[in-house]
Amino acid sequence: MTRSKAAIFRSDLQRQFQSISELVAYLGHADAAMATDPAEWHRNLIRALADISEAAQKAETSLSVNAVKTKALTPTEVSRAARITRNAVYKRIAAEDK
């Protein structure tokens, strides 16, 4: 039996959330472990935050596109929720369709 597209999407999104959660946990460990070396502390926290930002952006983009394609939200509603322009929403949809 095949899983529905919605179930597959939700599973993928949950994996992305788990990845973000693991990065946040790493951030806490790096903060404690590198506290004695200021350069290494800054370097590790910056990298971890950049990784979290990238993962969150991917999840948000995927969720935005899915919301419009499934008609859960209109492009205007997505643009307001994501704090982006409607044009950016349409660009995301076009990029995923390629």
N, C-alpha and C positions, 0 to 999 in steps of 0.2 A: 504494500500500500504506500502510495507516495504522499509526502507531506505537502500541505498547501503552501503557496507562496508566502502567505502571512506568517505561517509557523516558521518557515525557513528564515524569513526576514527577522522575526523576533529572536530566533536562536542566534543569528549573526550579531544582532544588536546586543544581546546579553553577553556574548563573547567580548565585544568591544568594551562593554561596561566592566567586565571582569579584568580586562587588560588595564583599564584606567585605574581600577581599584588596586591592582598589583603595583602600578607605578606610584600611586599615592603612598602605599605601604613602604615601597623602596625609599621614597622621599623622606619618610620618618626615620628609617634606619640610617640613611646616609647622613641625615642631620646629626644624629647621635654619634655615629662612627667617625665622622670627619671633624668633630667639634674642636679638636686640638690643632688642626692645620687649616688656617683661614683660606688659603688659596684652593686647596682641595675641597673644602667645604663649599665655597662659592661655585667652583667648577661643577661639582656633582649636583648641587641643588639647581643650578641653571639648566644643566642637561636634563634632569628629571622633570623640571617644570616645562621645558620645551617639548619633551616627549608626551607629557600629559596634555599640553595644548594641542599638539598634532593629533593625538588620538581622539580628543574631544571634538576637534573640528571635523574629523572624518565621520564620527558618529552623528554629529549635528547635521552635516551635509546629507548623509544617507537618510536620516530621519525626515529631513525637510523634503527631499525628493519623493520619498515614499508617501508622505502626507498629502502631497499634491496629486501624485499618480493614483492613489486610492480614494481621492476626493474626501479624505478625512478633514482636510483644511483647504482653504482657497490659497492661491499665491499671496494675496494680500495678508491673510492671517499668518501664513508662514513668515512673510517678511517682517511683520510686527513682532512675532515671537522670537525670531532669530536676530532682530535688529539689523536687518539688511534691506536693500531695495528690492522691489519686485523684479527688476531687471536681473539682479543677482540670482534670484530664485529661478527664473527662466534659463539663465546661463547654466546653473547647476543641472537642471533637467536635461538640457541639450547636451551637456558634457557626459552625462550618464547614458544617454541614448546612443552615443557614438560607439 
